[in-house]
Amino acid sequence: MDMYEHESRDRLLKKAEIYRELSEYYSGVLYSGKSAVRHIGKLLAIRLAVPGIVAGTADDYNRLFIAPHTRLAPPLADVYCEERPLAMRLESLRVRQICEEAGLDMLQQEESGDHLHYALAYMSCLLEALGRRHLDMQLADRLWDAYQLFLRDHLLSWVFEHLDDVRRRSESVFCQSVAAAACSFLQTEQEAMYFEVREA
């Protein structure tokens, strides 16, 4: 099934924006988390609470994700997938190669994509490329396959456990809300992927 049969260009770009905002949030830009929650609500046509970023929120975020010895919900694939870190690195490298072949210069860093910030950046970059006008269909098929591979075999294999840890352990309503919205968004991505497999 051609991906354009079930995803409009506009919807691809909206999802790319959400992935980008979540990536920025995980890089430490808290306001991008707030934007992501708003855009997820619009995309899914659901009402989501968008709490303000209040004093102490940044400290909670740092305590959760950045400060050493206090990682209650580390956004790192290896923490949740200890049995297959090498396979996940190979998947990350394969997706990176496909992106580079498509002319997508998205990650200059040496990191393998273990951190959620980079995994979300992959997803955003792939969907932005798929949203381009006049995209060669063979390239579009390869990008779509890379998107689904990375989503299925990498991101979805650990991200829900991480988001659940944030919702259970964070003291920040803001961090909990971003995690809940991200979970709703990724669940719809998961459902759409399995629906496409059943339809094929």
C-alpha positions in Angstrom: 0.0 0.0 0.0 1.4 3.4 -1.0 1.8 5.6 2.1 0.0 8.5 0.3 -3.2 6.4 0.3 -3.6 6.9 4.0 -1.4 9.9 5.0 -1.9 13.4 3.5 1.1 15.6 3.0 -0.4 18.1 5.5 -0.8 15.3 8.2 2.7 14.0 7.6 4.1 17.5 8.2 2.0 18.0 11.3 3.3 14.8 12.7 6.8 15.8 11.8 6.3 19.0 13.7 5.2 17.1 16.8 8.2 14.7 16.7 10.5 17.8 16.3 8.9 19.6 19.3 9.2 16.4 21.4 12.8 16.1 20.4 13.5 19.7 21.4 11.7 19.1 24.7 14.0 16.2 25.4 17.0 18.3 24.5 16.0 20.7 27.3 13.7 23.2 25.6 10.7 23.0 27.9 8.5 25.3 25.9 8.6 22.9 23.0 6.9 20.3 25.2 4.1 22.7 25.7 3.8 23.3 22.0 3.8 19.5 21.3 0.9 18.9 23.7 -1.2 21.6 21.9 -0.4 20.2 18.5 -1.0 16.6 19.6 -4.5 17.7 20.9 -5.3 19.3 17.5 -4.0 16.4 15.4 -5.9 13.8 17.5 -9.0 16.0 18.0 -8.8 15.5 21.7 -8.7 18.0 24.6 -5.4 17.9 26.4 -4.4 20.0 29.4 -1.4 22.2 28.8 -0.2 23.2 32.3 2.1 26.2 32.6 5.9 25.9 33.1 6.2 27.0 36.7 9.2 27.5 39.0 10.6 24.1 39.9 9.5 22.4 36.6 12.9 22.8 35.1 14.5 21.4 38.3 12.1 18.4 38.1 13.0 17.9 34.5 16.7 18.0 35.2 16.4 15.7 38.1 14.5 13.2 36.0 16.5 13.3 32.9 19.8 15.0 33.2 21.4 15.0 36.7 23.6 11.9 37.5 22.5 9.3 40.1 18.9 10.6 40.0 17.6 9.2 36.7 14.1 8.1 37.7 13.0 7.9 34.0 16.1 8.1 31.8 15.2 8.7 28.1 17.8 6.2 27.0 16.9 3.1 24.9 19.7 1.0 26.5 18.1 1.4 30.0 14.9 -0.3 28.8 16.3 -2.7 26.2 19.4 -4.1 27.8 18.9 -7.4 26.0 19.3 -5.9 22.5 21.3 -2.7 22.5 23.5 -3.7 19.6 20.5 -4.5 17.4 19.0 -1.1 18.2 22.2 0.6 17.3 22.3 -1.2 14.0 18.7 -0.1 13.3 19.6 3.5 14.2 22.6 3.4 11.8 20.5 1.9 9.0 17.9 4.7 9.4 20.7 7.3 9.5 22.1 5.8 6.2 18.8 6.0 4.5 18.4 9.6 5.6 21.8 10.5 4.4 21.1 8.9 1.0 18.0 11.0 0.8 20.0 14.1 1.4 18.8 14.6 4.9 21.5 16.1 7.0 19.8 15.8 10.3 22.3 14.6 12.9 25.9 15.7 12.9 26.6 14.2 16.3 28.3 10.9 16.8 25.5 9.5 19.0 23.7 6.3 17.8 20.2 7.4 18.6 20.1 5.8 22.0 18.7 9.1 23.6 15.1 9.8 23.0 16.0 13.3 21.7 17.8 11.7 18.7 15.2 9.0 18.1 12.4 11.7 17.9 14.6 13.8 15.6 14.9 10.8 13.2 11.2 10.5 13.1 10.7 14.2 12.4 13.3 14.2 9.7 11.8 11.2 7.9 8.3 12.6 7.9 9.4 16.1 6.8 11.1 14.4 3.8 8.0 12.4 3.1 6.0 15.6 3.1 8.0 17.2 0.3 6.2 17.9 -2.9 7.3 16.0 -6.0 9.1 13.3 -4.1 10.4 10.4 -6.1 8.2 7.4 -5.4 11.1 5.0 -4.9 12.7 7.3 -2.4 9.3 7.9 -0.7 8.9 4.1 -0.3 12.4 3.8 1.2 11.8 6.7 3.6 8.4 5.2 4.6 9.9 1.8 5.2 12.7 3.4 7.3 10.1 5.3 9.3 8.1 2.2 10.0 11.1 0.1 10.8 12.5 2.6 13.2 9.1 3.1 14.8 8.3 -0.6 15.2 11.7 -2.1 16.0 13.3 0.8 17.9 11.1 3.5 19.4 8.0 1.5 20.3 10.0 -1.2 21.9 10.9 1.0 24.9 9.3 4.5 24.7 6.0 3.6 26.5 7.8 2.2 29.5 9.9 5.4 29.7 6.8 7.6 29.4 5.0 5.5 32.1 8.0 6.1 34.4 7.8 9.8 33.8 4.0 9.8 34.6 4.5 7.7 37.8 7.7 9.3 39.1 7.7 12.9 38.1 6.6 15.5 40.6 6.0 18.0 37.9 2.4 18.2 36.4 4.0 19.7 33.3 6.3 16.7 32.7 3.5 14.3 33.4 1.3 16.1 30.9 3.9 16.1 28.2 4.5 12.3 28.8 0.7 11.6 28.7 0.3 13.5 25.4 3.3 11.9 23.8 1.9 8.5 24.8 -1.4 9.3 23.2 0.3 10.4 20.0 2.6 7.4 19.8 -0.3 5.0 20.5 -2.1 6.4 17.4 1.1 5.9 15.4 1.4 2.3 16.6 -2.3 1.6 15.8 -1.9 3.2 12.3 1.1 1.0 11.6 -0.7 -2.2 12.6 -3.8 -1.2 10.7 -1.6 -0.7 7.5 -0.1 -4.2 8.0 -3.6 -5.7 8.3 -4.7 -3.9 5.2 -1.7 -4.9 3.0 
